[in-house]
């Protein structure tokens, strides 16, 4: 089987491999998709546009809700010889579905929740495209029933795929290597579903209760955090995140209610690092964070509940260490990029026949 992967325009696989070799980013290819070829299948990646074509493509993309229509058309030559196309999300998936009729397309869905939430033109285009999909997948268990119920697609073509990360890039950090005070809470995230205000409120409550919690938050979103309560790293951390995980006793993720799987990657990075995770209990989060064993799940928009969970783990480092160790084992067993690529390989083989 020959799979051609259509990545977002900003991802250049060759540049990605160089950055990985320098230790800057995880996996040898984006999402670890080279692992699809671990059993002998051929995997190729779309080469990015450059020059005037890249400039024009960006202009069109900005007018089309970030859909990459130009590269879907101009990249048709690169698809020759492929048995199937794979796209990781709608940016590439919908244009590929609308422009490639000669071979099956499997695409991820990350944020198309319900058609009634879209503008009429957008809804019609998305509906037409998704009907043509040989396979749809999502890494959020909460989105699977929504896709089946609200879009006019064959339910048998909708798949849940388990998110995976690179456990070598995020190694288990020695418990003794964390901040000696044992009160550091780490979090990260820039997407619109992050609820950093609830997280900051939770840390403030922990401090008010007598535990000197210290928050290290990596985000480019605006956050109000008192200097005595922590620090905001207002930049992309990449490999530096490993240092934050190492210093932490708890990795905490506060989210607005959503079914799209926000925060799952950070949860897995924290677990892989051997740290317990406190996270908002959105649909699907319990697939990745086992409440009471690898972390604690709390209701959304509830700084009191998040403060209680964080405080319990900071006050009981032995329990926190046990959860972190269990989380690392869970990532190695179930949540690697290689295992995720294996699930995608199975879907692709099923549509190729």
Protein Blocks (a to p, Z undefined) as FASTA:
>chain_A
ZZdddddfklcfklmmmmmmnopagcjbehhlmmmmmnopacddddddehjllmmmmmmm
mmngopafklmmmmmmmmgoiabdcdfbfklmmmmmmmmmkbccddddfklmbfklpcfk
lmmmmmmmmmmpmbdcdfbfklmmmmmmmpccdfklpccddddddfklmccddfklmcfk
lpaccdedjbfkbcfklmmmmmmmmmmnopacdcddddfbdcdddfkloccddbdfklmm
mmmmmmpmbdcddddddfeogoklmmmmmmmnopacdddddehjlmmmcghklmccddeh
ilklmmmmmmmmmmmmmlmmmmmmmmmmmmmmmmcfklmmmmmmmmmmmmnZZ
